[in-house]
Amino acid sequence: MLIGEVARRSGVTARMLRHYESIGLVRPTGRTGAGYREYSADDIRRIFHIESLRSLGLSLHDVGRALDDPGFAPEQLVGDLVRRTRERIAAQTALLTRLRRIGAARPAGWEDVLQTVALLRALESRSTGARQRAALSTAREGSVPVAALAEAVLGESDPHVAGALRWALARAGGEAIAPLARGLGAPEPEVRVRAVRSLAEIPDDRATALLRDTLADPDTAVREYAALALGERGAADAADPLIAMIVEARSDADAADALSALARDPALAERIATGLVVRLARGAAVPSARRRLTQALADIPGDTATRALTELAEDEDRVVALTAAYVLTVRAAR
């Protein structure tokens, strides 16, 4: 078969076939009387083998070794090909992600594109200072890649950088909710905590709904951050988790402040006071828990809290009794 026909049937150009011949990869078995290259069936089969191996990413040098060197084992080469392919995929995926983020920022012109690229690079910096400055710089940027900020805060372990990123996301408002919500499904509890803390700073009903769902999270820290945020928003769902935090001495001062904020609603104030009283009875054998619960009653208005404090003023635990008596004095002065 002549070179032109081989090229048509194999899909390999005549120029490439000549190159294969020049490097000794495949040589036509014969020549016609007119001197044209003539390929045998074995030659054509070898060409197809060459193209098959090239499709795996092998260099022409490695293709030749694979076909001609019996001692050339495929294991190591295939392993190297897998590694290089993964690296290329990772690089292409990173490029695709960056392009999507630039597109999501809706740049008005190339100046916006350049600013976004600079911001993305800074967010990926190893320097905590550079990352923090990048987050704070969004205040003066015309277009902000919110998805990139959300991904950055979900992976940020430095508290100062994380705080700056949460501030930037809060400025973005509702646009940040969807990318942050994806963090709530992360397998790592610390990522879910970061998502909750970021959502807590966005005053939006959708963020509140997500925080409510998070009260059922299997991780204690995630649930507690959600409860604190919901308490500040006046969500009644947070009352019982906040009381539990006081009993267990987990951010109990913050939990008491959140309960106080909830108790501005008279109906919730009675419910909270009842919950505290119930836990006081349950925690009779744990003096420290009873003291914390007594202190928490101090900022809960209403008759239920007042009656409970009156009884506690006669408590056998002197600290509990003194605390209750003092609180009653302050409430009477009000």
Secondary structure, 3 states (H helix, E strand, C coil): CEHHHHHHHHCCCHHHHHHHHHCCCCCCCEECCCCCEECCHHHHHHHHHHHHHHCCCCCHHHHHHHHHCCCCCHHHHHHHHHHHHHHHHHHHHHHHHHHHHHHHCCCCCHHHHHHHHHHHHHHCCCCHHHHHHHHHHHHHCCCCCHHHHHHHHHHCCCHHHHHHHHHHHHHHHHHHHHHHHHHCCCCCHHHHHHHHHHHCCCCCHHHHHHHHHHCCCCCHHHHHHHHHHHHHCCCHHHHHHHHHHHHCCCCHHHHHHHHHHHCCCHHHHHHHHHHHHHHHHHCCCCHHHHHHHHHHHCCCCCHHHHHHHHHHCCCCCHHHHHHHHHHHHHHHHC
